[in-house]
Amino acid sequence: MKIEKKTWPELFQKILDGDKTFDLRLADFECNRGDILVLREYNSKTKEYTGRVMEKKVTFVLKSKDVNFWPKEDVKKYGFQVISFK
């Protein structure tokens, strides 16, 4: 399945350069391993697509509503970070 999503220019470029190898999204759509993520660069200031598009094959999806690894106070203080590695 192909899934189209907007991506801000600074993040689009990091993906294009190979520096960003993950995406954090609200899980309000179905996405599975093997799907194709079609990323369309979108300028939020002009409210227009730039015309740059790339496709990435989904290799892993982690879905969660509750992450209970840490105390809620720590989550509120520090938040979460997603770490990608090769």
matplotlib code that plots the C-alpha trace (Angstrom):
import matplotlib.pyplot as plt

x = [0.0, 1.2, 0.7, 1.1, 2.2, 3.4, 6.9, 8.4, 11.3, 14.0, 13.0, 12.5, 16.1, 17.5, 15.7, 17.0, 20.6, 20.2, 20.6, 17.0, 16.0, 12.8, 9.5, 7.3, 3.6, 0.3, -1.1, -4.3, -3.7, -2.8, 0.9, 2.6, 6.0, 6.4, 4.2, 5.6, 5.6, 5.3, 6.8, 5.8, 7.7, 5.3, 6.0, 3.9, 4.5, 3.2, 0.7, 1.9, 3.7, 7.2, 7.0, 9.7, 8.6, 10.4, 9.3, 10.6, 9.8, 8.5, 10.8, 9.5, 6.4, 6.1, 2.6, 1.8, -0.8, 0.7, 4.4, 4.7, 8.5, 9.0, 7.2, 4.7, 6.5, 9.7, 7.9, 6.3, 9.7, 11.8, 9.4, 10.3, 13.0, 13.1, 16.6, 17.4, 20.5, 22.2]
y = [0.0, 3.5, 6.1, 9.8, 12.3, 15.9, 16.5, 19.9, 21.0, 20.7, 17.1, 16.2, 17.3, 15.3, 12.2, 12.9, 13.3, 9.9, 11.5, 10.8, 7.2, 7.2, 9.1, 9.8, 10.2, 10.1, 6.6, 7.9, 5.8, 2.2, 1.5, -1.8, -3.3, -3.4, -0.3, 2.6, 5.9, 8.7, 11.9, 15.2, 18.2, 20.8, 24.4, 25.3, 29.0, 29.2, 26.3, 24.8, 21.6, 22.3, 19.6, 17.4, 13.9, 10.7, 7.2, 5.1, 1.4, 0.8, -1.7, -1.4, 0.0, 0.5, 1.4, 2.3, 4.1, 3.5, 3.6, 2.7, 2.2, 5.5, 7.4, 9.9, 12.7, 11.9, 11.8, 15.2, 16.6, 15.1, 13.9, 11.1, 10.8, 8.4, 7.0, 5.5, 3.4, 1.4]
z = [0.0, -0.7, 2.0, 1.2, 3.9, 4.2, 5.4, 6.4, 4.2, 6.9, 7.7, 4.0, 3.4, 6.3, 5.0, 1.5, 2.8, 4.7, 8.1, 9.2, 8.9, 10.9, 11.1, 14.1, 13.2, 15.0, 14.4, 12.8, 9.7, 8.9, 8.2, 8.0, 7.1, 3.3, 2.7, 0.7, 2.4, -0.1, 1.4, -0.1, 0.9, 2.3, 3.2, 6.2, 5.7, 2.2, 2.7, -0.6, -1.7, -3.1, -5.7, -4.2, -3.5, -2.3, -1.6, 1.3, 2.0, 5.6, 7.3, 10.9, 12.6, 16.4, 17.5, 21.1, 23.2, 26.5, 27.3, 30.9, 31.1, 33.0, 35.8, 34.4, 36.2, 34.3, 31.0, 31.7, 32.6, 29.8, 27.1, 24.7, 22.0, 19.1, 18.5, 15.1, 14.5, 11.7]

ax = plt.figure().add_subplot(projection="3d")
ax.plot(x, y, z, "-o")
ax.set_aspect("equal")
plt.show()
